[in-house]
Amino acid sequence: MEQGCRLPRSVPLLNKMRSLVALLFVLVASPLSAADANFHLYLLVGQSNMAGRGKVTLEDKVAVPRVLMLNKANEWVSAVDPISYDKKIAGVSLGRTFGIEMAQANEDVKIGLIPCAVGGTPIRRWQKNGDLYQAALKRAKLAQQVGVIKGILWHQGESDSGNEDTAKIYEQQLHAMIAAWRKDLGNEKIPVVVGELGQFFKRAKHKPTVDNALKVLPNKVKHTAWVSSEGLGHKGDAVHFNAAAYREFGKRYASKIKSLQE
């Protein structure tokens, strides 16, 4: 028998190989799962008063349904304080309460917090080419694979309030940072909420300049809001809010975000 007579026996195998190649192409060319539109993500950026320095109690360690956080290992886990890991002294922050408020506002969604704040950092490190901006952007893009970023929470400014030169350019840098976030995350209308520095924070000579830049932000940049820190106390150092203040601050941030999303 000639060798050519054996070719038909190899046709089924050839067809199977072609089918396998086609299947692999589909798997590679198409994402295995699309981002969940009901997984609402919030980026938490700034310095220590966003990271949180409040005293942690048992109530802060209780897991809440539908409120998650992206931990240091980039894993989604229950959001319990401290949600930040910037320093060993990280404690209660405004983030967890914010997440709870947002989850209660819509029973159809789950909330994902993306903590990226680092204590003692100036706004220059949060500019587009800054190391902290790039690190946070990396985590945000990772989170976008499974959910949708619905807002950015910012609390920072203490580090820039002690120097006239940094205070003068704070507003410019704040606006540039917001524009960069929106461009890099693919949504020009991402709501951004900023918070007033603690009213007890008196040691920085140029605090009024920074505070004013934060307060007038909604008048100059669309889809932004400002949160007052009126009545919120400190933990005894006249720099950081106490745990009760952080929880109230979280409620205020949530209220502003919801107003921007309406």
Phi, psi and chi 1 to 4 in degrees:
 res  aa     phi    psi   chi1   chi2   chi3   chi4
   1 MET       -  136.5 -178.9  179.4  -66.6      -
   2 GLU   -73.0  151.6  -65.4 -178.7    2.6      -
   3 GLN   -59.4  -32.9  -65.6  -64.8  -39.1      -
   4 GLY   -62.7  -23.5      -      -      -      -
   5 CYS   -69.0  -16.6  -63.8      -      -      -
   6 ARG   -85.5  -10.1  -61.9 -179.6 -178.2  178.9
   7 LEU   -58.6  -43.1  -72.8  176.6      -      -
   8 PRO   -56.3  -31.5  -27.8   38.1      -      -
   9 ARG   -65.8  -23.2  -62.1  176.9   57.6 -173.7
  10 SER   -91.5   -9.3   65.7      -      -      -
  11 VAL   -61.9  -46.5  170.9      -      -      -
  12 PRO   -57.7  -41.0  -25.9   37.6      -      -
  13 LEU   -64.8  -40.2  177.8   59.8      -      -
  14 LEU   -63.6  -41.3 -177.8   60.6      -      -
  15 ASN   -64.6  -38.2  -71.4  -23.8      -      -
  16 LYS   -64.3  -40.3  -72.5 -177.7  179.1  179.5
  17 MET   -64.4  -41.5  -68.4  178.3   64.7      -
  18 ARG   -62.6  -41.3  -72.3  173.7  174.6  169.3
  19 SER   -64.2  -39.9  -62.5      -      -      -
  20 LEU   -64.5  -42.8  179.2   59.4      -      -
  21 VAL   -61.8  -41.8  169.8      -      -      -
  22 ALA   -63.6  -40.6      -      -      -      -
  23 LEU   -64.8  -43.6  176.4   60.4      -      -
  24 LEU   -61.7  -38.2  -71.7  173.5      -      -
  25 PHE   -62.7  -41.9  176.5   79.9      -      -
  26 VAL   -64.4  -42.5  170.9      -      -      -
  27 LEU   -65.2  -37.9  -68.8  175.4      -      -
  28 VAL   -75.2  -40.7  171.7      -      -      -
  29 ALA   -75.8  -22.4      -      -      -      -
  30 SER  -115.7  139.6  -55.1      -      -      -
  31 PRO   -66.1  144.1   24.0  -33.7      -      -
  32 LEU   -68.0  -30.7  -65.5  179.3      -      -
  33 SER  -153.7  139.9   59.9      -      -      -
  34 ALA   -85.4  161.5      -      -      -      -
  35 ALA   -61.9  140.5      -      -      -      -
  36 ASP   -81.7  115.7 -176.6   -4.9      -      -
  37 ALA   -65.3  -18.8      -      -      -      -
  38 ASN   -97.8   11.1  -73.9  -34.0      -      -
  39 PHE  -105.7   97.7 -170.9   15.4      -      -
  40 HIS   -89.3  123.8  -67.8 -175.3      -      -
  41 LEU  -108.4  143.4  -50.4  174.2      -      -
  42 TYR  -133.6  128.0  -66.6   91.3      -      -
  43 LEU   -90.9  125.6 -170.1   62.0      -      -
  44 LEU  -109.1  109.0  -79.8   54.9      -      -
  45 VAL  -131.1  156.2  -75.8      -      -      -
  46 GLY   138.4 -146.4      -      -      -      -
  47 GLN  -117.7 -148.4   56.8 -177.6  114.1      -
  48 SER   -60.6  -32.7   58.0      -      -      -
  49 ASN   -76.5   -9.0  -89.2  -39.5      -      -
  50 MET   -92.5  -38.9  178.4   57.2   75.4      -
  51 ALA   -63.6  -36.6      -      -      -      -
  52 GLY    97.1  132.5      -      -      -      -
  53 ARG  -133.6   19.0  -62.8  -67.7 -174.1 -101.1
  54 GLY   -77.7  156.2      -      -      -      -
  55 LYS   -70.5  127.8 -177.2  179.1  179.2 -179.7
  56 VAL   -84.2  132.2  179.0      -      -      -
  57 THR  -120.2  176.9   61.9      -      -      -
  58 LEU   -59.4  -35.1  -71.0  177.8      -      -
  59 GLU   -64.5  -25.9   66.9  175.6  -66.8      -
  60 ASP   -80.5  -10.5  -54.5  -54.3      -      -
  61 LYS  -100.6    3.4  -54.4  -64.7  -70.6 -175.4
  62 VAL   -84.5  125.9  177.2      -      -      -
  63 ALA   -68.4  137.9      -      -      -      -
  64 VAL  -114.8  128.5  178.7      -      -      -
  65 PRO   -55.0  136.1  -25.5   35.9      -      -
  66 ARG    71.1   15.1  -61.4 -174.3  -68.2  111.9
  67 VAL  -124.0  110.0 -177.6      -      -      -
  68 LEU  -120.0  166.4  -53.8  174.3      -      -
  69 MET  -139.4  151.8   65.5 -178.9 -174.0      -
  70 LEU   -91.5  111.1 -169.2   64.5      -      -
  71 ASN   -81.4 -175.0   67.0   12.9      -      -
  72 LYS   -60.8  -31.1 -173.0  176.1 -177.5  178.8
  73 ALA   -86.9   10.5      -      -      -      -
  74 ASN    61.2   40.9  -68.6  -34.2      -      -
  75 GLU  -114.6  142.6  -58.9  166.4  -29.0      -
  76 TRP   -84.2  118.6  -70.9  106.6      -      -
  77 VAL  -134.1  169.6  -62.2      -      -      -
  78 SER   -60.7  139.0  -65.3      -      -      -
  79 ALA   -82.0   98.3      -      -      -      -
  80 VAL  -125.1  149.0  -63.3      -      -      -
  81 ASP   -77.8  146.2  -78.5  -44.5      -      -
  82 PRO   -78.8  134.0   28.4  -33.8      -      -
  83 ILE   -82.6  -20.4   66.1  171.6      -      -
  84 SER   -94.0  159.8  -67.0      -      -      -
  85 TYR  -136.3   22.5   51.7   85.0      -      -
  86 ASP   -65.2  -37.0   65.8  -44.3      -      -
  87 LYS  -146.2  161.7  -63.8 -177.0  179.8 -178.9
  88 LYS   -62.8  -23.3  -67.8 -178.2  179.0  179.4
  89 ILE   -86.9    6.1   56.9  173.7      -      -
  90 ALA   -58.1  140.1      -      -      -      -
  91 GLY  -144.0 -145.2      -      -      -      -
  92 VAL   -61.0  136.8  170.5      -      -      -
  93 SER  -129.5 -178.0   72.0      -      -      -
  94 LEU   -78.6  -15.9   63.7   88.1      -      -
  95 GLY   -61.0  -49.3      -      -      -      -
  96 ARG   -62.8  -46.7  179.8  173.3  177.5  -86.2
  97 THR   -62.1  -40.1  -60.4      -      -      -
  98 PHE   -56.4  -48.2  169.6   85.6      -      -
  99 GLY   -60.6  -41.5      -      -      -      -
 100 ILE   -62.9  -44.0  -67.2  172.2      -      -
 101 GLU   -61.5  -41.4  -68.8  -71.3  -47.0      -
 102 MET   -69.8  -35.6  -62.5  -53.2  -64.8      -
 103 ALA   -68.4  -39.2      -      -      -      -
 104 GLN   -68.0  -26.4  -69.3  176.7  -16.5      -
 105 ALA   -74.6  -20.1      -      -      -      -
 106 ASN  -149.3  104.1 -171.5  -16.7      -      -
 107 GLU   -71.6   -9.8  -63.9 -178.3   -5.9      -
 108 ASP   -89.2   -4.7  -64.7  -33.4      -      -
 109 VAL  -121.8  162.4  -54.8      -      -      -
 110 LYS  -116.4  152.3   57.3 -176.8  177.5 -179.5
 111 ILE  -109.6  135.5  -56.3  -61.0      -      -
 112 GLY  -121.3  118.3      -      -      -      -
 113 LEU   -95.0  135.1  -54.0  174.4      -      -
 114 ILE  -117.8   85.7  -48.2  168.7      -      -
 115 PRO   -73.7  127.8   27.5  -34.1      -      -
 116 CYS  -137.1   -1.4  -61.9      -      -      -
 117 ALA   -65.1  148.7      -      -      -      -
 118 VAL  -135.8  124.5  179.6      -      -      -
 119 GLY   -61.4  145.2      -      -      -      -
 120 GLY    72.6   20.3      -      -      -      -
 121 THR  -104.3  137.9   56.6      -      -      -
 122 PRO   -81.5  161.2   31.7  -37.2      -      -
 123 ILE   -66.0  -22.2 -164.7  172.5      -      -
 124 ARG   -61.9  -29.0   61.9  176.7  172.5   77.9
 125 ARG   -77.5   -8.4  -65.5 -177.7   64.6 -174.7
 126 TRP  -105.6   10.8  -68.1   98.8      -      -
 127 GLN   -77.3  164.3  -64.6  -58.1  -74.9      -
 128 LYS   -49.2  -40.3 -178.8  175.8  176.7   61.9
 129 ASN   -94.0    5.1  -65.6  -36.7      -      -
 130 GLY   -76.3  155.2      -      -      -      -
 131 ASP   -65.5  -39.2   60.8  -33.6      -      -
 132 LEU   -73.1  -35.8  -64.1 -179.8      -      -
 133 TYR   -61.2  -47.7  178.2   95.9      -      -
 134 GLN   -64.8  -38.9  -70.1  -61.8  -40.1      -
 135 ALA   -65.9  -42.0      -      -      -      -
 136 ALA   -68.0  -38.7      -      -      -      -
 137 LEU   -62.1  -39.3  179.2   62.1      -      -
 138 LYS   -61.3  -44.1 -177.2  177.4 -179.6 -179.9
 139 ARG   -68.7  -37.4  -81.9  168.1   58.3   80.1
 140 ALA   -64.6  -42.9      -      -      -      -
 141 LYS   -67.2  -35.3  -75.5 -173.2  171.9  -66.9
 142 LEU   -63.2  -43.1  179.9   66.5      -      -
 143 ALA   -66.2  -33.5      -      -      -      -
 144 GLN   -63.4  -16.0  -80.2 -175.6  -50.0      -
 145 GLN   -69.1  -22.2  -64.5  177.5   15.3      -
 146 VAL  -120.6  -11.2  -65.2      -      -      -
 147 GLY  -149.6 -170.3      -      -      -      -
 148 VAL  -123.9  126.2  179.8      -      -      -
 149 ILE   -74.0  121.6  -67.8 -177.4      -      -
 150 LYS  -109.7   -4.2  -57.1  -67.4  -75.6 -173.3
 151 GLY   178.6  160.5      -      -      -      -
 152 ILE  -125.3  128.9  -61.9  173.9      -      -
 153 LEU  -107.5  129.8  -48.2 -172.7      -      -
 154 TRP  -128.1  127.5  172.4 -103.2      -      -
 155 HIS  -140.7  112.7 -164.9  -76.5      -      -
 156 GLN  -168.2  159.8 -170.8  -83.5  -16.4      -
 157 GLY   144.3  -20.9      -      -      -      -
 158 GLU   -58.0  -41.4  -66.6   89.5  -13.1      -
 159 SER   -67.4  -23.9  -70.5      -      -      -
 160 ASP   -98.3   -1.3  -65.4  -82.4      -      -
 161 SER   -85.8  -14.0  -62.8      -      -      -
 162 GLY   -89.7   -6.6      -      -      -      -
 163 ASN  -126.6  130.3 -177.9  -75.8      -      -
 164 GLU   -62.4  -40.5 -178.0  177.9    8.4      -
 165 ASP   -64.4  -44.4  -68.9  -24.0      -      -
 166 THR   -72.2  -34.0   56.4      -      -      -
 167 ALA   -66.0  -38.6      -      -      -      -
 168 LYS   -63.7  -35.2  -79.1 -176.5  175.9  179.7
 169 ILE   -99.2    7.2   62.1  173.2      -      -
 170 TYR   -60.6  -46.6 -172.1   85.8      -      -
 171 GLU   -61.0  -43.6 -178.3  174.7   72.0      -
 172 GLN   -59.6  -44.0  173.8 -171.6  -19.9      -
 173 GLN   -70.0  -35.8  -68.1 -178.4  -47.9      -
 174 LEU   -61.7  -47.5  177.2   64.9      -      -
 175 HIS   -64.6  -40.3  -67.3 -169.0      -      -
 176 ALA   -64.5  -40.4      -      -      -      -
 177 MET   -63.9  -44.5  179.9 -169.7   67.4      -
 178 ILE   -62.0  -42.9  -67.4  171.7      -      -
 179 ALA   -62.3  -39.4      -      -      -      -
 180 ALA   -66.4  -44.0      -      -      -      -
 181 TRP   -57.5  -48.6  -79.4  124.9      -      -
 182 ARG   -64.1  -38.4  -72.1  172.6  167.5  172.9
 183 LYS   -69.4  -46.9 -178.6  176.8 -179.1 -179.9
 184 ASP   -70.2  -26.0  -73.4  -20.2      -      -
 185 LEU   -96.6    0.8  -65.0  175.6      -      -
 186 GLY    76.4   26.2      -      -      -      -
 187 ASN  -150.1  108.4 -177.6   -6.8      -      -
 188 GLU   -72.4   -6.9  -63.7  -63.8  -36.7      -
 189 LYS  -116.0   17.3  -63.3 -177.9  179.3  180.0
 190 ILE   -57.2  124.3  -66.3  177.5      -      -
 191 PRO   -64.0  136.9  -24.1   36.2      -      -
 192 VAL  -127.0  126.1  177.2      -      -      -
 193 VAL  -117.9  129.6  175.9      -      -      -
 194 VAL  -117.0  152.2  -56.7      -      -      -
 195 GLY  -114.8  147.0      -      -      -      -
 196 GLU   -65.9  143.1  179.2 -176.3   17.9      -
 197 LEU   -65.0  157.5  -56.7 -175.5      -      -
 198 GLY   -56.1  131.3      -      -      -      -
 199 GLN   -67.9  -15.8  -65.5 -173.1    3.0      -
 200 PHE   -81.8  -11.0   47.8   72.9      -      -
 201 PHE   -80.3   99.5 -176.5   61.1      -      -
 202 LYS  -111.1  -11.1  -52.7  -72.1 -171.9  179.2
 203 ARG   -74.2  -17.7   67.3 -178.9   62.8  176.0
 204 ALA   -94.9  121.5      -      -      -      -
 205 LYS   -62.4  -33.3 -177.0  177.9 -179.9 -179.7
 206 HIS  -106.2   21.8  -58.1  -76.1      -      -
 207 LYS   -56.2  -41.2  175.0  179.4  179.5  -72.1
 208 PRO   -57.0  -34.3  -28.1   37.8      -      -
 209 THR   -67.0  -44.4  -59.6      -      -      -
 210 VAL   -68.4  -44.5  171.6      -      -      -
 211 ASP   -59.6  -39.4 -101.7  -25.4      -      -
 212 ASN   -66.2  -39.2 -175.9   66.7      -      -
 213 ALA   -61.0  -37.1      -      -      -      -
 214 LEU   -71.4  -43.4  -66.5  163.8      -      -
 215 LYS   -66.5  -37.9 -172.8  173.8 -176.2  177.9
 216 VAL   -88.1    0.0  -57.9      -      -      -
 217 LEU   -50.4  -48.2  177.6   67.9      -      -
 218 PRO   -59.9  -22.7  -24.1   36.1      -      -
 219 ASN   -79.9  -15.1  -61.5  -30.1      -      -
 220 LYS  -118.4  -24.9  -61.0 -176.7  177.7 -176.4
 221 VAL  -127.0  124.8  179.4      -      -      -
 222 LYS   -66.8  154.0  -66.6 -178.6  178.7  179.4
 223 HIS    60.9   39.0  -48.3  -63.5      -      -
 224 THR  -130.1  161.9   65.1      -      -      -
 225 ALA  -149.0  157.9      -      -      -      -
 226 TRP  -120.6  140.8  171.0   83.0      -      -
 227 VAL  -115.4  130.0 -179.0      -      -      -
 228 SER   -77.4  146.3  168.9      -      -      -
 229 SER  -105.7   18.1   63.9      -      -      -
 230 GLU   -57.5  132.1 -177.4  177.7   -0.9      -
 231 GLY    81.6   -1.0      -      -      -      -
 232 LEU   -92.3  128.1  -57.7 -175.7      -      -
 233 GLY   -91.4  170.2      -      -      -      -
 234 HIS  -106.3  169.6   62.1   86.5      -      -
 235 LYS   -85.3    5.0   59.5 -179.8  -67.8 -174.7
 236 GLY   117.9   -7.5      -      -      -      -
 237 ASP  -107.3    0.2   59.3    3.6      -      -
 238 ALA    57.3   25.8      -      -      -      -
 239 VAL  -129.4  -46.8  176.0      -      -      -
 240 HIS  -109.1  142.6  -58.8  103.8      -      -
 241 PHE   -65.4  157.5  -62.3   97.1      -      -
 242 ASN   -88.3  173.0   57.8   38.4      -      -
 243 ALA   -59.1  -43.8      -      -      -      -
 244 ALA   -62.3  -38.4      -      -      -      -
 245 ALA   -66.3  -41.1      -      -      -      -
 246 TYR   -61.2  -41.7  -79.9  123.3      -      -
 247 ARG   -63.7  -41.9  -63.3 -174.0 -168.4  105.6
 248 GLU   -66.2  -39.5  172.8   58.9   26.6      -
 249 PHE   -60.3  -41.2 -136.6    7.8      -      -
 250 GLY   -59.6  -38.8      -      -      -      -
 251 LYS   -66.5  -39.3  -66.5  178.2 -179.2  179.2
 252 ARG   -67.7  -40.8  -64.7 -179.7 -174.0 -176.8
 253 TYR   -62.3  -42.7  -92.3   78.2      -      -
 254 ALA   -61.9  -41.6      -      -      -      -
 255 SER   -61.1  -41.0  176.6      -      -      -
 256 LYS   -69.7  -42.6  -68.0  -66.8 -175.2  176.1
 257 ILE   -59.3  -44.3  -81.8  -76.6      -      -
 258 LYS   -63.1  -36.6  -75.0 -175.7  -77.2 -171.5
 259 SER   -68.1  -31.8   69.1      -      -      -
 260 LEU   -76.5  -24.8  -68.6  173.9      -      -
 261 GLN   -86.9  -11.9  -66.7  174.9  -17.7      -
 262 GLU   -70.5      -  -68.4  175.3  -10.0      -
